[in-house]
Amino acid sequence: MEKKKKTNWFFRIVVLLFILYLSLSIAMETGYYESKLNEKTMLTEEGIKQFEQDVREGKNVDINNYITEKNRDFSNGATKTGVFLSSIVQDFMSKGITGMADLFKKLFT
């Protein structure tokens, strides 16, 4: 009778972490992170010019008058699943990196 080969869990975990590292690296290189930051702070060129003009003329200015919102919802099942998985990976990685930094801090201080 042939014995079953034991599963090498360490190797599987290393491969999984490598795949996660590659996917996060690709997301950073393609500008995904920067585009998310820019979504929160973007003013159009026309809005900036109009704001500066109103300030020069001494009018009351409200920043909400100059922000153009073009939020179009392109979500579907695949994007919702991707966002869900990426948030789980982000939480896991940030907690893991913080934990590793704390561990190294304890080891070397």
Disulfide bonds with the S-S distance in Angstrom:
none
